[in-house]
Amino acid sequence: MSLSNWLLLALSVTEVMLLGVVIFFFMRLKQSEAILSQLQSKQDDLLNKLRFNAQLEQELVSTFQHRQAELIDLDAKIEERAKDLRRIIKQAEQYSRSPQFLREVILTGWRSGKSASELARSTGLSVDEVELIIGQAKS
């Protein structure tokens, strides 16, 4: 074999090896493209989930703010109602301590058959005071 044949054979082998390397790199490039496509798809999914989570968070914050406003309004109404109830209780206590009311309670209880001691306990008066009121009503 002559030098030109060896040279031709060496170049042919080199070309076949280069062709093999090119095919190998082309296959690797295809794999890389497939992996890159998967990554982009997963990234898009992640971004969609992040958008969805951000929207949910915004809705939660909005709902929380709305509920806070409702609670503040309810608190104000409860405070107003409590103030009214305190005023009504104070009036009822004053009315229940009035002599005319106590007299009516005692006379009504006496007519329904309650004893003077029971009436004294329920009104906070002494038995003598209750008997005096009943005695005045009899005469």
Residue, then its C-alpha position, 0 to 999 in steps of 0.5 A: m500500500s502506498l502512502s496515498n492509500w494510507l493517507l486516504l484511509a486515515l482521512s476516511v477514518t477521520e471523516v467517519m469519526l468526525l461524522g460520528v462526533v457530529i451525530f453524537f452532538f446532534m443527538r445530545l442537542k436533541q436531548s437538550e432541546a427536549i429537556l429545555s422544553q420540559l423545563q419551560s413547560k414546568q416553568d410555565d406551570l409554576l408561573n401559573k400556580l404562582r399567579f393563582n396563589a397571588q390571586l387567592e392571597q389577594e382575595l383572602v386579604s380583601t375578604f379579611q379587610h371586609r370582615q374587619a370592617e364588619l367587625i368594627d361596625l358590629d363592635a360599635k353597634i354592640e357598644e351602643r347597645a350595651k350603653d342603652l342596656r346600662r341606661i335601661i337597667k339603671q332606670a329599672e333599678q331606680y323604678s324598682r326602688s321607688p316606694q310606689f312600686l314596692r308598695e304595689v309589689i307588696l300588695t299584689g303579693w299579699r293578695s296572691g297569698k304570699s306571707a309578709s316574710e316572703l314579701a320582705r325577702s323579695t323586696g329587701l324591706s323588713v317584715d315590719e315595713v311590709e306589715l305596715i304597708i299591708g296594714q295601711a292597705k287594709s284600712 
